[in-house]
């Protein structure tokens, strides 16, 4: 159980830090000057910004993992509204009025507004070190959210100050380059000015650190810049610094065992660089994912209540794990990530029914109130990014191979020899396969495919091979490049009809 979990009362989180009427997004006219008087009140605003990530994560799986080759809709033919929303995301037939696409957008901007509220109230913080930390935390959260928004929606609104209704109705989306400039400025200033500590105090465990900022900026650089460009090359230095801060593991035995990374009795372990934290116990801070992802009608054999069975693991992903098996030696990550069925606790019978396991809490007693944290940045991710960037800039060196094999060794599978990955291309493909299996259902796959420029080809190959789609009596069409972006929600365009919609919608 977390002793220091981020907490905040609803009247602060919803009524003060940012407007809860998100029909008015992307602006907020909430007055916080009457409340914010001292260090403690600004810290409450910081905590409110962290808690906003709960709303963001609630939908992030749907706009990332579900759109990749890792997950798909479970059933067809259902008339439920949620199933229709899942089908659109799963098959890239998204409508501009899609509720979850709008909800994700609104959750991101709500939390950005909370971060901006922190930044505009820093002058009341008397302690210079604390003032710098609060600034760094707010900039980290704002950068992280804009990084997601720009990759998912393309040009978006840049909001860095309180914006009135009239101004918002005239506002236009900012070019992608300007959005990345804000992201990079926020993160670079955190690092250059050392605004955050390398490690938070025990009382603030789980909040952003300098190491997390370096990890996030490395991802930004590797996403935004081409191989060989100056800032792409800087990502290698940042990743090296993150690995050093994480103890610079030299063998798989030095890493946290894969299953223990996600265990609720091992939260904020040394693998975790940044996570969205949850607390069960009917305090309004529990994780919803056991309810969202648990197997339907399992009669409390896996989890209690009435789980929805969303984020269904694809045949393609299952096959990728099975391909690593050698005799009776399987990829240890598979059973942590997904299950192919369960034993009915009443009848003792086995029921074949695939479901995602990684973020389930079998001890949850109230729906939408699980304990599990959600890792956003972790060491395994950084190790693979480092192996990738070394290969892309130097070729398949012994150093790159060492780091790739750290992850495979932890998974209990065959470690590559240099002769097996002798070319840059072979190594690149191996890293990409490994990132998929290592980070499955952590909302990373779609972003990786976008970063590599392979989203369209990978997804279309997946559509053509997945039995679920090929067996349909109706046609599931291949996607085009424009479908890699989400539509700007119609609710936003209703407020400002002059806002440009993404191509194709």
Number of C-alpha atoms within 10 A of each C-alpha: 14 15 10 11 17 22 17 19 13 11 9 17 24 17 15 21 29 29 20 17 12 19 14 18 22 25 25 25 13 17 15 18 11 7 12 21 14 15 18 12 17 24 18 20 28 27 26 27 28 25 21 25 20 21 16 21 20 17 17 22 20 23 20 22 25 27 25 26 25 26 25 25 23 18 13 12 7 10 8 8 10 13 17 17 19 25 21 15 25 22 21 19 16 19 17 18 13 20 16 19 25 22 18 21 26 23 24 27 27 28 27 29 30 29 31 25 29 29 22 16 21 20 14 15 20 11 11 11 13 16 21 18 21 27 24 27 28 27 28 26 28 26 27 21 20 22 21 16 20 20 21 22 19 20 22 21 20 18 19 16 15 15 16 14 16 10 10 19 19 12 17 16 15 15 15 15 13 14 22 20 12 18 24 19 15 23 28 17 16 24 20 8 10 15 22 25 17 15 17 15 10 9 11 13 18 23 23 26 25 25 25 24 31 22 27 27 28 27 20 22 22 22 18 15 15 13 15 12 11 11 17 21 19 16 24 21 14 23 26 19 16 25 19 12 13 17 12 15 15 11 14 18 11 12 21 18 15 19 16 14 22 23 19 18 13 15 22 20 14 14 21 21 26 23 19 21 25 24 21 20 14 13 10 15 21 22 28 24 29 31 25 20 21 28 28 19 15 20 14 16 15 23 23 21 19 17 22 17 22 26 25 23 27 24 18 17 19 18 10 18 20 13 11 18 15 11 6 6 11 18 23 20 22 22 15 18 24 20 18 14 15 18 14 15 13 9 7 10 10 11 12 11 13 20 24 26 23 25 26 25 23 16 12 21 15 15 19 20 23 27 29 28 21 21 20 18 22 20 23 24 18 22 24 23 25 25 26 27 22 21 22 17 14 11 18 23 17 14 13 23 21 20 24 25 24 21 24 21 19 21 22 17 18 15 17 16 12 14 7 11 17 13 14 18 14 12 25 19 13 16 20 18 13 20 22 21 20 21 17 22 24 19 21 20 24 25 18 17 20 16 18 12 12 14 23 19 15 13 21 17 12 20 20 14 13 15 13 16 18 13 9 10 7 8 9 15 13 15 17 14 13 13 18 19 19 25 23 25 22 18 18 21 15 12 17 16 13 12 17 12 19 16 11 10 14
